[in-house]
Amino acid sequence: MSEAALVLEQVTRIYEQGERRLTVLHNFDLDIRKGEVVALVGPSGSGKTTLLQVAGLLDTPDSGEVRIASRIMSSASDIERTLARRRHIGFVYQFHHLLPEFSALENVMLPQMIAGVDTAAAKKKAHGLLAELGLTDRESHRPAKLSGGEQQRVAIARALANDPQLLLADEPTGNLDPLTAELVFGMLMRMVREKQVAMLVATHNLELAKRMDRIVSLGSKMEA
């Protein structure tokens, strides 16, 4: 059995709004292994985004344990969490969030260079990833000159640029038409399988969810 890229144990996250306490996650357990694709489903407000933020070390649980690549991160410092995100985690959002002033190639190079990779190596890696996603002839274009599907494919390449063990995707095809969504999702699944990356995908699309290895459902948040 492959190593777990993400482990959540008894994770609880509570938000306080005045006198109200919203328990978004309560003693939540999850583990995802390398090469495994897990769908995260549930109604709006059930905690999908919160769970992705906790798993991605962008939010800290009130209790419980988060392990990324076998390392306990629940009590890690901000610097340690930032380094872990940079080395081990990739993010794909519903909206691509590409930097508009940079080309597709440069957008994929940037996270590598921030991680300390030299320019030549970062460029070579970006060339390869964009080629795998069918974007060789579009790599010099800025985001505004790319279609929605092309922009999202660049975002996928960027998320995979630093060889993460874990990919977190929030409605990665939710902003695309059905035909383009099918193309982008197919490419994303192929690359995740080939690179043996663990992936957690928050989605409202149950047909999409059924094509993943398993489905995790979240209920509605609790108020007190």
matplotlib code that plots the C-alpha trace (Angstrom):
import matplotlib.pyplot as plt

x = [0.0, 1.3, 2.3, -0.4, 0.2, -2.5, -3.9, -6.5, -7.3, -10.2, -10.0, -12.5, -12.9, -15.2, -15.9, -17.3, -19.6, -20.6, -22.4, -22.9, -20.5, -20.5, -18.9, -17.9, -15.8, -16.2, -13.8, -13.2, -10.9, -9.5, -6.4, -5.4, -2.6, -0.3, -2.1, -5.5, -8.2, -11.0, -14.1, -15.4, -19.1, -21.7, -24.2, -23.0, -21.9, -21.1, -17.4, -15.7, -13.7, -12.8, -11.6, -9.4, -8.0, -7.1, -5.6, -3.7, -2.3, -4.0, -6.2, -5.5, -7.9, -9.1, -8.3, -7.0, -4.0, -2.9, -0.1, 1.4, 3.9, 4.1, 5.0, 2.7, 1.7, -1.0, 1.4, 4.0, 5.1, 4.0, 7.4, 7.2, 3.7, 4.7, 7.6, 5.4, 2.9, 5.7, 7.3, 4.3, 1.0, -0.4, -3.7, -6.2, -9.2, -12.4, -10.9, -7.4, -5.8, -3.0, -0.8, -2.1, 1.2, 3.1, 2.9, 1.7, 5.3, 6.3, 3.3, 4.5, 8.1, 7.3, 6.5, 9.6, 11.8, 10.2, 11.2, 14.8, 14.9, 17.2, 15.7, 16.9, 15.6, 12.3, 11.8, 12.6, 10.1, 7.4, 8.0, 7.4, 4.3, 2.6, 3.5, 1.8, -1.3, -1.3, -0.2, 3.2, 1.9, 0.3, 3.0, 4.1, 0.5, -0.6, -3.8, -6.0, -5.2, -6.0, -9.4, -11.0, -9.9, -6.4, -6.1, -7.2, -4.7, -2.0, -3.2, -2.9, 0.7, 1.5, 0.0, 2.2, 5.4, 7.0, 6.1, 3.7, 2.6, -0.9, -3.1, -6.1, -8.8, -11.8, -14.4, -11.6, -14.0, -16.8, -16.2, -16.0, -18.6, -19.3, -17.1, -14.1, -14.7, -14.5, -11.2, -9.6, -10.8, -9.5, -6.1, -6.0, -6.8, -4.2, -1.4, -2.3, -2.3, 1.0, 2.7, 1.2, -0.1, -2.8, -5.8, -8.7, -11.4, -14.3, -17.1, -20.9, -20.8, -21.8, -21.2, -17.6, -17.3, -18.3, -15.3, -12.9, -11.6, -14.0, -16.4, -16.3, -19.6, -19.8, -23.1, -24.4, -22.5, -23.8, -24.7, -24.6]
y = [0.0, 3.4, 6.1, 8.5, 12.0, 13.5, 12.4, 14.2, 12.9, 14.1, 17.5, 20.1, 23.7, 26.1, 29.7, 32.2, 35.0, 37.1, 34.7, 32.1, 29.2, 27.4, 23.9, 23.4, 20.3, 17.9, 15.1, 14.6, 11.8, 11.3, 9.8, 10.0, 7.9, 8.7, 8.1, 8.2, 10.6, 11.4, 13.4, 15.8, 16.5, 18.2, 21.1, 24.7, 25.6, 22.0, 22.7, 21.7, 24.9, 24.8, 21.3, 22.1, 25.1, 23.0, 20.2, 22.9, 24.4, 27.7, 27.4, 25.8, 23.4, 24.1, 20.5, 17.4, 16.5, 17.2, 15.3, 16.1, 13.6, 11.9, 15.1, 16.5, 20.1, 20.9, 22.9, 23.9, 27.5, 29.8, 29.4, 25.6, 25.6, 27.8, 25.6, 22.5, 24.1, 25.0, 21.5, 19.1, 20.8, 22.0, 24.0, 24.2, 26.5, 27.1, 30.3, 30.0, 32.9, 33.2, 36.3, 38.4, 40.1, 36.9, 34.3, 30.8, 29.5, 32.2, 31.4, 27.8, 28.8, 31.2, 28.7, 26.7, 29.8, 30.8, 27.3, 27.9, 26.2, 28.0, 29.7, 27.2, 24.2, 25.9, 26.8, 23.2, 21.8, 24.3, 23.4, 19.8, 20.2, 22.5, 20.0, 17.2, 19.4, 20.2, 23.8, 24.0, 26.5, 28.6, 28.9, 32.4, 33.8, 35.8, 34.6, 37.1, 35.5, 32.0, 30.3, 29.3, 25.7, 26.7, 28.9, 26.1, 23.7, 26.3, 26.4, 22.6, 22.8, 25.4, 23.3, 20.3, 22.4, 21.6, 17.9, 18.0, 14.8, 16.3, 18.2, 20.1, 21.1, 23.3, 22.9, 22.7, 22.5, 24.4, 27.5, 25.6, 24.4, 20.7, 19.8, 21.7, 20.5, 16.9, 17.6, 19.4, 16.8, 14.0, 15.6, 16.3, 12.7, 11.3, 13.5, 12.7, 9.0, 9.1, 11.2, 9.3, 12.4, 12.2, 14.5, 15.8, 17.4, 19.4, 19.3, 19.6, 17.4, 14.0, 12.4, 13.7, 12.4, 8.9, 8.7, 9.1, 6.4, 7.2, 9.9, 11.6, 13.4, 16.3, 17.2, 20.7, 22.9, 22.9, 26.0, 26.5]
z = [0.0, -0.9, 1.6, 2.8, 1.4, 3.7, 7.0, 9.0, 12.5, 14.6, 13.0, 14.4, 13.1, 14.8, 13.8, 16.2, 15.0, 18.0, 20.3, 17.6, 17.2, 13.9, 14.0, 10.4, 10.9, 13.9, 14.7, 10.9, 9.8, 6.3, 4.7, 1.0, -0.4, -3.3, -6.7, -5.0, -6.2, -3.6, -4.3, -1.6, -1.9, 0.2, 0.1, 0.2, 3.7, 4.6, 5.1, 1.8, 1.4, 5.1, 4.8, 1.7, 3.6, 6.6, 4.4, 2.5, 5.7, 4.9, 8.0, 11.4, 13.1, 16.6, 17.5, 15.8, 13.7, 10.2, 8.6, 5.2, 3.8, 7.2, 9.0, 11.8, 10.8, 13.3, 15.5, 12.9, 12.7, 9.8, 8.1, 8.4, 7.0, 4.1, 3.2, 3.4, 1.0, -1.4, -1.3, -1.0, -2.0, -5.2, -5.6, -8.5, -8.0, -10.0, -11.3, -12.6, -10.7, -13.3, -13.1, -16.0, -16.8, -17.3, -20.1, -19.6, -19.5, -16.9, -14.8, -14.5, -14.0, -11.1, -8.3, -9.2, -9.0, -5.7, -4.4, -5.4, -8.8, -11.3, -14.3, -16.9, -15.0, -14.3, -17.9, -19.0, -16.5, -17.5, -21.2, -20.4, -18.3, -20.8, -23.6, -21.6, -21.4, -25.2, -24.8, -26.5, -29.1, -26.4, -23.8, -24.9, -24.6, -21.6, -19.8, -21.5, -24.9, -23.7, -23.6, -20.3, -20.8, -21.7, -18.7, -16.4, -18.0, -17.3, -13.7, -13.5, -14.9, -12.3, -9.5, -10.5, -11.2, -7.8, -7.9, -5.0, -3.2, -2.7, -5.1, -3.7, -6.3, -5.6, -8.4, -10.9, -13.9, -12.4, -14.6, -17.9, -20.4, -20.4, -23.3, -22.1, -18.5, -19.8, -21.6, -18.7, -16.1, -18.3, -18.6, -14.8, -13.9, -16.4, -15.0, -11.4, -12.1, -14.0, -11.4, -8.4, -6.8, -4.2, -5.1, -3.1, -5.3, -3.9, -6.4, -6.8, -9.9, -8.7, -12.1, -11.9, -8.3, -9.4, -11.6, -8.7, -6.4, -3.6, -2.4, 1.0, 1.9, 4.4, 6.1, 7.0, 9.5, 13.1, 15.0, 18.8]

ax = plt.figure().add_subplot(projection="3d")
ax.plot(x, y, z, "-o")
ax.set_aspect("equal")
plt.show()
